[in-house]
Amino acid sequence: MHPMNHGYAWGKRPAITQRHTDADVTAQLLSASQERYVKRTRRSRSRSPGTTLRRPYDKEIVILIIVLLVVSIASLYAAGVLFMVAWSRNSTRPRPGSSLLSKDHNLVLPPDSSAGSSGSLPRYLSYLPHSGFHNQRIALENALVLAQLLNRTLLIPPIRLGAPLAYYPFDELYDMVANSTKAGLGHCSSKLQYDSNYPPECEDYQSYTHIPWDWLIDLSNISNWQPLLSGWNFTDAWLQDTLNLLAAEDIFRLKDDSRHQYAFQDFFSLDPPGRKFSESVHIAALLRRPERLIMLGTLFGSSRLHLRSEEHFLFRGRVREQMVFTNAHLVDVAGAIRTALGGSYLAVHLRIGDGSFEVNATNIVRRSWWKLLQVGLEFSDEEILELEEESFPDEDNSEPPIFAPDLPALRSPHPPLLPFPSNATPTSEFPCRGRLHSAPRLRRLNAPLYIATDATSPSLNPLLWRFLRTFPCSFFLEDFAEQTRPLDALRSEVDGVPLGSFLMPFVEAMVAGQAWQVIGTESSTFSAFVTDVLWRRYHGFQIVQRG
């Protein structure tokens, strides 16, 4: 079994120039007026201690206070209106806590600047990829949406498979990505790692590789409505030779200092960005940038784009729908495994091999097991509790787990599924590994079950015995060595590294996505992609949009 390659790696802030608005001046005048009034009142009291003010004078003071309050409120309201009008014209005014400034450039434009200031020359957008594949996929989705909204051609970096690059602030990450291209290391592709003369510069050569995005997914539909340019290798020479970008003034860099610094929104708000991001960038401000190339840092995060426009939201959905894996080699292998499983089967996508998922593996397995019985086979809570007590008497599981409503999925309902076929069985070449249930109430558990997981040696992993004891027809990727063998012959066209082990997570996702019903791991972006996109696309349903 090739372990699933989930490479998930999970600052200073630019100074914000304070500007005085009309509202600030009004507040200062009001404060000064009130201060003079307080001093005058104190002098009056010092001259006539213990005396009561005359009623006419009291009335004058009250009237004066009311007039001042009315004038102040009106001034503040007028200042607010003027501020909103100015923003609607410019959309680039910074505010404290906003991300409209960077170390290199100020997003605030001079009054005569416009989006067309670079003439008819094409304009571009780039970003810095990092972490595992699905973090890179989410970043690409966000980049495609931003490029469309900014009317710019997107520079697409290759996919990095294998050992991931962790996130770092802009300058460091830029250097790391540029230095990971394996340029000048072509001789390493023919070296064997166990060779005594293995060059030291080749030490990490086989631990990762690159493939172009259009090798994995079909970009033709996207390119019909969004200009794309592949081959971006993060070097100045490429920018000069390919884009004819020669001057520093041609490039605007919005540098991030932390992973969750910048969020991008298509509306104006004085409120903090919320969610987990510290600063907001109004997309209209970027739209007015005159430079030919806008360089962004990290774009990972399903909630990084805050879109209120229905048109923009639907466009992001169109982009996400195109992320289905279409490579012919993967399609053939996944189809062969699906056929071996009998065509109708259940699936779970379990991420329990690293990080917090490994720490919480026992709880993840139990919750996934419960949900599979509830959703996949329509067992009641009482039936599941009874089965759990019978099958695992040594475990303290007296209460069923609580599942919060999946609101994004509920907002994208799909037609009800027919009951799972009672006669579903794998092909004769793949006999069930356990004794079939004979009791009528348990016969549903004889359904073929495909377990996609990053656990090592899954068939021997005690954490997965819960599934093996309950579902006698459980299967893992390691059971289909013959079906996956064609992938061993594939090599990256970029660096010659064998692709087989790097492609197994994609096969697992595709097989799980084609199941009659699939249960994913909560909080896993990989599982969310399987359940929200792959499974729904394979079954002809509307995808789920999160973020």
C-alpha positions as a printed NumPy array, in Angstrom:
array([[  0.   ,   0.   ,   0.   ],
       [  1.412,   3.3  ,  -0.927],
       [  0.671,   5.752,   1.888],
       [ -1.522,   8.686,   0.951],
       [  0.651,  11.7  ,   0.307],
       [ -1.075,  14.335,   2.39 ],
       [  1.583,  17.007,   2.672],
       [ -0.18 ,  19.55 ,   4.888],
       [  1.978,  22.104,   6.497],
       [  0.164,  24.104,   8.386],
       [  5.087,  38.801,  11.142],
       [  5.323,  42.05 ,  11.02 ],
       [  2.48 ,  44.133,   9.779],
       [  3.   ,  47.002,   7.351],
       [  2.577,  50.365,   8.965],
       [ -0.747,  51.996,   8.218],
       [ -0.677,  55.767,   7.652],
       [ -3.36 ,  57.504,   9.716],
       [ -5.425,  60.054,   7.836],
       [ -7.684,  62.702,   9.303],
       [-11.195,  62.64 ,   7.916],
       [-13.92 ,  65.306,   8.115],
       [-15.362,  63.307,  10.962],
       [-12.061,  63.643,  12.88 ],
       [-12.04 ,  67.446,  12.464],
       [-15.667,  67.711,  13.552],
       [-14.947,  65.629,  16.627],
       [-11.971,  67.862,  17.505],
       [-14.045,  71.056,  17.12 ],
       [-16.788,  69.595,  19.255],
       [-14.265,  68.566,  21.875],
       [-12.76 ,  72.095,  21.926],
       [-16.203,  73.69 ,  22.21 ],
       [-17.147,  71.434,  25.082],
       [-13.846,  72.175,  26.81 ],
       [-14.437,  75.967,  26.604],
       [-17.917,  75.465,  27.958],
       [-16.649,  73.409,  30.91 ],
       [-14.005,  76.052,  31.767],
       [-16.584,  78.846,  31.571],
       [-18.944,  76.941,  33.818],
       [-16.209,  76.274,  36.348],
       [-15.281,  80.001,  36.481],
       [-18.931,  80.895,  37.001],
       [-19.225,  78.419,  39.822],
       [-16.036,  79.692,  41.478],
       [-17.442,  83.222,  41.515],
       [-20.778,  82.177,  43.041],
       [-20.182,  79.111,  45.15 ],
       [-23.297,  77.476,  46.455],
       [-25.616,  79.63 ,  44.373],
       [-28.275,  78.367,  41.967],
       [-28.101,  79.444,  38.315],
       [-30.878,  81.583,  37.02 ],
       [-33.517,  79.648,  35.11 ],
       [-33.226,  81.639,  31.852],
       [-29.498,  80.99 ,  31.86 ],
       [-30.108,  77.291,  32.526],
       [-32.397,  77.151,  29.53 ],
       [-29.788,  78.833,  27.349],
       [-27.197,  76.259,  28.383],
       [-29.561,  73.371,  27.655],
       [-30.447,  74.84 ,  24.265],
       [-26.761,  75.352,  23.465],
       [-25.969,  71.726,  24.348],
       [-28.834,  70.454,  22.199],
       [-27.725,  72.619,  19.269],
       [-24.14 ,  71.38 ,  19.608],
       [-25.269,  67.756,  19.704],
       [-27.504,  68.165,  16.648],
       [-24.754,  69.922,  14.701],
       [-22.217,  67.271,  15.727],
       [-24.451,  64.385,  14.692],
       [-25.236,  66.062,  11.382],
       [-21.541,  66.719,  10.75 ],
       [-20.598,  63.143,  11.535],
       [-23.337,  61.846,   9.254],
       [-22.241,  64.148,   6.432],
       [-18.618,  63.09 ,   6.9  ],
       [-19.656,  59.439,   6.723],
       [-21.598,  60.018,   3.516],
       [-18.657,  61.859,   1.958],
       [-16.342,  59.034,   3.017],
       [-18.543,  56.379,   1.415],
       [-18.842,  58.381,  -1.794],
       [-15.087,  58.86 ,  -1.934],
       [-14.561,  55.129,  -1.408],
       [-17.029,  54.183,  -4.106],
       [-15.067,  56.353,  -6.527],
       [-11.669,  55.201,  -5.456],
       [-12.075,  51.894,  -3.555],
       [ -8.493,  52.246,  -2.389],
       [ -8.525,  54.204,   0.861],
       [ -6.71 ,  52.36 ,   3.653],
       [ -7.977,  52.054,   7.177],
       [ -6.391,  50.898,  10.437],
       [ -6.248,  47.116,  10.424],
       [ -6.64 ,  46.891,   6.663],
       [ -4.183,  45.289,   4.295],
       [ -4.096,  48.007,   1.69 ],
       [ -0.412,  48.672,   2.248],
       [  2.628,  46.513,   1.59 ],
       [  6.342,  46.907,   2.027],
       [  6.919,  47.557,  -1.667],
       [  3.942,  49.613,  -2.739],
       [  0.969,  51.507,  -1.431],
       [ -2.334,  50.306,  -2.829],
       [ -3.666,  53.864,  -2.645],
       [ -3.487,  55.321,  -6.145],
       [ -3.101,  58.917,  -7.251],
       [ -6.371,  60.453,  -8.494],
       [ -5.424,  60.116, -12.168],
       [ -4.419,  56.449, -11.937],
       [ -6.549,  53.85 , -13.658],
       [ -6.563,  50.165, -14.455],
       [ -5.625,  50.931, -18.011],
       [ -2.544,  52.976, -17.23 ],
       [ -0.29 ,  50.239, -18.649],
       [ -1.918,  50.685, -22.031],
       [ -2.89 ,  47.696, -24.121],
       [ -0.131,  45.468, -22.723],
       [ -1.382,  42.245, -21.088],
       [ -1.529,  42.199, -17.309],
       [ -0.801,  39.263, -15.021],
       [ -1.417,  37.806, -11.57 ],
       [  0.795,  35.338,  -9.693],
       [  0.852,  33.688,  -6.263],
       [  3.149,  31.473,  -4.175],
       [  2.141,  27.796,  -3.761],
       [  3.028,  25.786,  -0.659],
       [  2.023,  22.775,   1.471],
       [  0.38 ,  19.595,   0.207],
       [ -1.581,  19.05 ,  -2.957],
       [ -5.021,  20.024,  -1.695],
       [ -3.715,  23.241,  -0.189],
       [ -2.192,  23.977,  -3.597],
       [ -5.52 ,  23.151,  -5.249],
       [ -7.423,  25.554,  -2.999],
       [ -4.836,  28.263,  -3.705],
       [ -5.267,  27.69 ,  -7.447],
       [ -9.056,  27.992,  -7.148],
       [ -8.704,  31.298,  -5.3  ],
       [ -6.137,  32.54 ,  -7.82 ],
       [ -8.407,  31.692, -10.762],
       [-11.281,  33.635,  -9.201],
       [ -9.095,  36.65 ,  -8.396],
       [ -7.552,  36.657, -11.869],
       [-11.024,  36.715, -13.408],
       [-12.23 ,  39.53 , -11.142],
       [ -9.04 ,  41.521, -11.788],
       [ -9.124,  40.889, -15.549],
       [ -5.59 ,  39.484, -15.531],
       [ -3.861,  36.446, -17.021],
       [ -2.968,  33.946, -14.3  ],
       [  0.59 ,  32.616, -14.122],
       [  0.199,  28.958, -13.13 ],
       [  3.011,  27.233, -11.222],
       [  3.369,  23.446, -11.445],
       [  1.976,  21.049,  -8.839],
       [  4.498,  19.906,  -6.258],
       [  3.959,  16.284,  -5.166],
       [  5.757,  14.605,  -2.28 ],
       [  7.688,  16.426,   0.442],
       [  5.836,  19.736,   0.788],
       [  7.131,  23.268,   1.153],
       [  5.907,  24.749,   4.41 ],
       [  4.502,  28.268,   4.492],
       [  6.942,  31.131,   5.099],
       [  6.554,  34.913,   4.749],
       [  6.586,  36.217,   1.187],
       [ 10.301,  36.83 ,   0.61 ],
       [ 11.437,  33.545,   2.152],
       [  8.744,  31.48 ,   0.443],
       [  9.511,  33.101,  -2.904],
       [ 13.16 ,  32.055,  -2.617],
       [ 12.227,  28.541,  -1.498],
       [  9.838,  28.008,  -4.407],
       [ 12.361,  29.394,  -6.902],
       [ 15.099,  27.114,  -5.543],
       [ 12.948,  23.96 ,  -5.656],
       [ 12.794,  23.718,  -9.445],
       [ 15.73 ,  21.227,  -9.612],
       [ 17.431,  23.348, -12.259],
       [ 20.946,  22.033, -12.868],
       [ 20.203,  18.688, -11.171],
       [ 19.31 ,  16.695, -14.257],
       [ 22.108,  14.215, -13.53 ],
       [ 20.307,  13.16 , -10.332],
       [ 17.463,  11.474, -12.209],
       [ 19.738,   8.619, -13.298],
       [ 21.339,   8.092,  -9.882],
       [ 20.229,   5.436,  -7.409],
       [ 19.823,   6.586,  -3.819],
       [ 21.546,   3.487,  -2.417],
       [ 24.588,   4.072,  -4.647],
       [ 27.714,   4.691,  -2.561],
       [ 28.651,   7.521,  -4.923],
       [ 25.278,   9.24 ,  -4.648],
       [ 25.971,  12.995,  -5.009],
       [ 25.037,  15.048,  -1.928],
       [ 23.144,  17.595,  -4.038],
       [ 20.814,  14.777,  -5.122],
       [ 19.839,  13.802,  -1.582],
       [ 16.252,  15.119,  -1.777],
       [ 15.828,  14.731,  -5.52 ],
       [ 13.482,  11.727,  -5.344],
       [ 11.453,  13.016,  -2.376],
       [  9.301,  15.321,  -4.485],
       [  8.468,  16.069,  -8.074],
       [  6.489,  18.48 , -10.232],
       [  3.728,  17.959, -12.773],
       [  1.775,  20.572, -14.735],
       [ -1.811,  21.198, -13.693],
       [ -3.168,  20.257, -17.09 ],
       [ -1.655,  16.774, -16.647],
       [ -4.062,  16.147, -13.769],
       [ -7.171,  18.2  , -14.548],
       [ -8.801,  19.534, -17.7  ],
       [ -8.04 ,  23.251, -17.938],
       [ -9.611,  23.711, -21.369],
       [-12.991,  24.853, -20.036],
       [-11.365,  27.283, -17.627],
       [ -9.081,  28.697, -20.315],
       [-12.144,  29.516, -22.426],
       [-13.118,  32.239, -19.961],
       [ -9.898,  32.87 , -18.026],
       [ -6.503,  33.475, -19.724],
       [ -3.811,  31.165, -18.319],
       [ -0.048,  30.977, -18.753],
       [  1.883,  27.924, -17.538],
       [  5.624,  27.57 , -17.039],
       [  6.103,  30.241, -14.355],
       [  9.341,  29.282, -12.548],
       [  9.711,  32.285, -10.187],
       [ 12.829,  33.722, -11.835],
       [ 13.497,  37.236, -13.084],
       [ 14.819,  35.784, -16.324],
       [ 11.468,  34.13 , -17.04 ],
       [  9.616,  37.384, -16.39 ],
       [ 11.927,  39.232, -18.768],
       [ 12.031,  36.608, -21.511],
       [  8.387,  35.514, -21.422],
       [  6.489,  38.609, -20.266],
       [  8.978,  41.327, -21.231],
       [  8.862,  42.693, -17.698],
       [ 12.074,  44.653, -17.313],
       [ 11.445,  47.43 , -14.787],
       [ 10.69 ,  47.173, -11.085],
       [  7.816,  49.592, -11.662],
       [  6.084,  46.872, -13.686],
       [  5.554,  44.667, -10.609],
       [  3.437,  45.176,  -7.493],
       [  4.154,  42.789,  -4.614],
       [  1.583,  42.383,  -1.855],
       [  3.793,  40.728,   0.737],
       [  2.34 ,  38.712,   3.573],
       [  4.117,  38.126,   6.872],
       [  1.809,  35.391,   8.164],
       [ -0.32 ,  32.637,   6.696],
       [ -3.611,  34.275,   7.695],
       [ -2.762,  37.919,   7.082],
       [ -4.74 ,  38.847,   3.98 ],
       [ -8.318,  38.071,   3.05 ],
       [ -9.837,  39.383,  -0.18 ],
       [-13.397,  40.68 ,  -0.38 ],
       [-15.639,  42.033,  -3.121],
       [-17.429,  44.548,  -0.875],
       [-16.46 ,  47.486,   1.314],
       [-16.784,  47.246,   5.076],
       [-15.321,  49.114,   8.037],
       [-15.595,  45.955,  10.14 ],
       [-12.526,  43.773,  10.757],
       [-12.238,  40.862,   8.313],
       [-13.245,  38.323,  10.951],
       [-12.891,  34.625,  10.311],
       [ -9.212,  33.843,  10.894],
       [ -7.649,  36.612,   8.818],
       [ -6.206,  39.79 ,  10.295],
       [ -6.479,  42.191,   7.344],
       [ -8.784,  42.722,   4.389],
       [ -7.955,  43.727,   0.835],
       [-10.775,  45.161,  -1.234],
       [-10.622,  43.53 ,  -4.666],
       [-11.529,  46.842,  -6.314],
       [ -8.281,  48.298,  -4.935],
       [ -6.26 ,  45.623,  -6.704],
       [ -8.319,  46.115,  -9.848],
       [ -6.988,  49.679, -10.111],
       [ -3.328,  48.72 ,  -9.782],
       [ -1.451,  50.031, -12.867],
       [  1.451,  47.554, -12.716],
       [  1.511,  44.794, -15.318],
       [  2.141,  42.055, -12.734],
       [  0.586,  41.675,  -9.292],
       [  2.457,  39.184,  -7.108],
       [  0.55 ,  37.725,  -4.164],
       [  1.836,  35.41 ,  -1.452],
       [ -0.169,  32.521,  -0.08 ],
       [ -3.722,  32.032,  -1.336],
       [ -4.458,  28.853,   0.584],
       [ -7.693,  28.826,   2.58 ],
       [-11.274,  28.081,   1.56 ],
       [-12.445,  31.232,   3.354],
       [ -9.724,  33.563,   2.042],
       [-12.109,  34.998,  -0.571],
       [-15.143,  36.646,   1.006],
       [-17.626,  36.98 ,  -1.835],
       [-21.049,  38.571,  -1.458],
       [-21.756,  39.016,  -5.15 ],
       [-23.867,  36.105,  -6.349],
       [-22.138,  36.287,  -9.718],
       [-18.712,  35.948,  -8.087],
       [-19.923,  33.122,  -5.839],
       [-21.288,  31.171,  -8.797],
       [-18.067,  31.752, -10.713],
       [-16.049,  30.231,  -7.88 ],
       [-18.378,  27.229,  -8.051],
       [-17.664,  26.86 , -11.774],
       [-13.94 ,  26.907, -11.042],
       [-14.23 ,  24.312,  -8.273],
       [-16.252,  21.994, -10.505],
       [-13.316,  21.826, -12.915],
       [-10.971,  20.358, -10.294],
       [-12.079,  16.766, -10.992],
       [ -9.124,  14.536, -11.923],
       [ -9.27 ,  13.688, -15.628],
       [ -5.867,  12.139, -16.337],
       [ -6.446,   9.058, -18.506],
       [ -4.039,   6.85 , -16.509],
       [ -5.803,   7.645, -13.24 ],
       [ -9.256,   7.248, -14.772],
       [ -8.367,   3.777, -16.073],
       [ -6.914,   2.564, -12.772],
       [ -9.788,   3.919, -10.667],
       [-12.279,   2.379, -13.094],
       [-10.586,  -1.025, -12.841],
       [-10.787,  -0.95 ,  -9.038],
       [-14.425,   0.148,  -9.168],
       [-15.221,  -2.81 , -11.427],
       [-13.384,  -5.202,  -9.096],
       [-15.489,  -3.944,  -6.188],
       [-18.629,  -4.861,  -8.1  ],
       [-19.672,  -1.353,  -9.123],
       [-21.876,  -0.738,  -6.053],
       [-19.927,  -0.254,  -2.839],
       [-19.534,   2.043,   0.161],
       [-16.4  ,   4.032,   0.994],
       [-14.755,   5.896,   3.841],
       [-11.926,   8.382,   3.378],
       [ -9.903,   8.235,   6.588],
       [ -7.068,  10.622,   7.302],
       [ -5.416,   9.368,  10.483],
       [ -1.731,   9.2  ,   9.557],
       [ -0.304,  12.559,  10.615],
       [ -0.639,  15.624,  12.803],
       [ -3.798,  16.165,  14.808],
       [ -5.528,  13.477,  12.77 ],
       [ -3.104,  10.878,  14.126],
       [ -3.57 ,  12.158,  17.675],
       [ -7.366,  11.889,  17.381],
       [ -7.367,   8.742,  15.25 ],
       [ -9.466,   6.636,  17.646],
       [-12.224,   9.234,  17.783],
       [-12.054,   9.845,  14.012],
       [-12.455,   6.135,  13.273],
       [-15.441,   5.762,  15.607],
       [-17.223,   8.835,  14.259],
       [-16.649,   7.747,  10.66 ],
       [-17.906,   4.24 ,  11.487],
       [-21.055,   5.646,  13.087],
       [-21.732,   8.002,  10.207],
       [-21.276,   5.22 ,   7.65 ],
       [-23.896,   3.098,   9.406],
       [-26.27 ,   6.057,   9.791],
       [-25.966,   7.636,   6.358],
       [-24.8  ,   4.762,   4.208],
       [-26.93 ,   1.916,   5.55 ],
       [-29.669,   3.792,   7.457],
       [-29.145,   2.091,  10.823],
       [-30.855,   3.788,  13.765],
       [-28.854,   5.046,  16.743],
       [-30.308,   2.264,  18.89 ],
       [-29.253,  -0.383,  16.37 ],
       [-25.75 ,   1.048,  16.122],
       [-25.334,   1.206,  19.909],
       [-26.459,  -2.402,  20.197],
       [-24.047,  -3.474,  17.464],
       [-21.231,  -1.517,  19.096],
       [-21.826,  -3.155,  22.475],
       [-21.905,  -6.617,  20.901],
       [-18.844,  -6.148,  18.702],
       [-16.623,  -4.085,  21.025],
       [-17.59 ,  -4.966,  24.616],
       [-14.242,  -3.771,  26.006],
       [-14.737,  -0.224,  24.743],
       [-16.543,   2.414,  26.789],
       [-18.973,   3.688,  24.176],
       [-22.218,   4.248,  26.024],
       [-23.259,   7.379,  24.134],
       [-23.602,   7.988,  20.397],
       [-21.402,  10.736,  18.926],
       [-23.027,  14.078,  18.2  ],
       [-22.843,  15.354,  14.631],
       [-23.422,  19.053,  13.987],
       [-25.527,  19.875,  10.917],
       [-23.412,  20.306,   7.796],
       [-24.838,  23.669,   6.761],
       [-22.883,  24.101,   3.482],
       [-24.035,  20.648,   2.353],
       [-27.613,  21.396,   3.4  ],
       [-27.53 ,  24.54 ,   1.252],
       [-26.734,  22.336,  -1.76 ],
       [-29.173,  19.429,  -1.398],
       [-29.156,  16.529,  -3.821],
       [-31.968,  14.129,  -4.748],
       [-32.407,  11.254,  -2.268],
       [-30.422,   8.143,  -3.051],
       [-32.101,   4.81 ,  -3.596],
       [-31.478,   2.177,  -0.884],
       [-28.121,   0.494,  -1.213],
       [-28.451,  -2.658,  -3.367],
       [-28.844,  -5.673,  -1.085],
       [-27.162,  -7.985,  -3.592],
       [-23.994,  -5.909,  -4.074],
       [-20.871,  -8.076,  -4.033],
       [-17.294,  -7.783,  -5.294],
       [-16.149,  -9.814,  -8.284],
       [-15.098, -13.424,  -7.78 ],
       [-11.386, -12.524,  -7.967],
       [-11.772, -10.497,  -4.76 ],
       [-13.361, -12.651,  -2.08 ],
       [-14.425, -11.05 ,   1.184],
       [-11.773, -11.24 ,   3.907],
       [-14.259, -12.14 ,   6.67 ],
       [-17.293, -14.359,   7.3  ],
       [-20.513, -12.838,   5.976],
       [-23.279, -11.903,   8.406],
       [-26.22 , -14.309,   8.367],
       [-28.566, -12.505,  10.763],
       [-31.218, -10.613,   8.748],
       [-30.667,  -7.374,  10.697],
       [-26.925,  -7.434,   9.881],
       [-26.924,  -8.518,   6.246],
       [-26.596,  -4.908,   5.154],
       [-23.069,  -5.013,   6.604],
       [-22.036,  -7.485,   3.895],
       [-21.817,  -4.562,   1.473],
       [-18.411,  -4.079,  -0.183],
       [-16.511,  -1.319,   1.635],
       [-13.504,   0.531,   0.23 ],
       [-11.324,   2.136,   2.915],
       [ -9.113,   4.925,   1.561],
       [ -6.58 ,   5.858,   4.217],
       [ -3.11 ,   7.196,   4.879],
       [ -2.617,   4.725,   7.743],
       [  0.439,   2.521,   7.338],
       [ -0.246,  -1.191,   6.737],
       [ -3.994,  -0.595,   7.007],
       [ -5.038,  -4.256,   6.977],
       [ -2.91 ,  -4.789,  10.109],
       [ -3.657,  -1.469,  11.797],
       [ -5.635,  -2.084,  15.023],
       [ -7.397,   1.264,  14.645],
       [ -9.172,  -0.091,  11.571],
       [-10.32 ,  -3.361,  13.143],
       [-13.621,  -1.666,  13.914],
       [-14.359,  -1.62 ,  10.188],
       [-12.885,  -5.052,   9.48 ],
       [-14.923,  -6.747,  12.226],
       [-18.133,  -5.043,  11.138],
       [-17.744,  -5.16 ,   7.357],
       [-16.456,  -8.571,   6.221],
       [-16.048,  -7.299,   2.637],
       [-13.593,  -4.487,   3.424],
       [-10.877,  -3.616,   0.912],
       [ -7.816,  -1.37 ,   0.796],
       [ -5.722,  -0.053,  -2.068],
       [ -3.073,  -2.673,  -1.298],
       [ -5.588,  -5.329,  -2.401],
       [ -5.467,  -4.001,  -5.971],
       [ -1.772,  -4.209,  -6.834],
       [ -2.518,  -5.568, -10.297],
       [ -4.899,  -2.706, -11.105],
       [ -2.427,  -0.01 ,  -9.963],
       [  0.689,  -1.523, -11.597],
       [  0.454,   0.613, -14.79 ],
       [  1.155,   3.728, -12.714],
       [  4.602,   2.43 , -11.762],
       [  5.825,   3.07 , -15.306],
       [  4.972,   6.779, -15.261],
       [  7.669,   9.395, -14.741],
       [  7.521,  13.146, -14.387],
       [  8.329,  14.917, -17.624],
       [  9.825,  17.714, -15.543],
       [ 12.515,  15.85 , -13.581],
       [ 12.231,  12.149, -14.473],
       [ 11.146,  11.095, -10.966],
       [  8.834,   8.013, -10.863],
       [  5.25 ,   9.118, -10.243],
       [  3.635,   5.902,  -9.015],
       [  3.749,   6.47 ,  -5.254],
       [  2.77 ,  10.134,  -5.616],
       [ -0.372,   9.258,  -7.599],
       [ -1.92 ,   6.756,  -5.18 ],
       [ -3.792,   9.399,  -3.13 ],
       [ -5.512,  10.555,  -6.333],
       [ -6.558,   6.983,  -7.146],
       [ -7.895,   6.535,  -3.603],
       [ -9.899,   9.74 ,  -3.869],
       [-11.365,   8.766,  -7.24 ],
       [-12.365,   5.269,  -6.085],
       [-13.942,   6.673,  -2.914],
       [-15.687,   9.397,  -4.894],
       [-17.334,   6.85 ,  -7.198],
       [-18.82 ,   4.88 ,  -4.288],
       [-22.573,   4.706,  -3.755],
       [-21.936,   6.71 ,  -0.556],
       [-18.68 ,   8.029,   0.915],
       [-17.91 ,   9.286,   4.414],
       [-14.971,  11.656,   4.87 ],
       [-12.775,  12.76 ,   7.755],
       [-13.998,  15.883,   9.488],
       [-11.714,  18.949,   9.128],
       [ -9.696,  17.338,   6.32 ],
       [ -9.493,  19.421,   3.136],
       [ -8.702,  16.232,   1.219],
       [-11.855,  14.484,   2.476],
       [-13.908,  17.613,   1.87 ],
       [-12.763,  17.588,  -1.746],
       [-13.789,  13.933,  -2.091],
       [-17.255,  14.411,  -0.583],
       [-18.03 ,  17.949,  -1.778],
       [-16.629,  17.813,  -5.307],
       [-15.641,  14.371,  -6.582],
       [-18.583,  12.371,  -5.198],
       [-21.111,  14.97 ,  -6.279],
       [-19.626,  15.427,  -9.729],
       [-19.453,  11.672, -10.329],
       [-23.128,  11.392,  -9.371],
       [-24.27 ,  14.442, -11.322],
       [-25.092,  16.558,  -8.259],
       [-24.337,  20.197,  -7.468],
       [-21.051,  20.576,  -5.593],
       [-20.789,  21.965,  -2.069],
       [-19.069,  25.343,  -1.678],
       [-17.339,  26.   ,   1.617],
       [-15.782,  29.321,   2.578]])
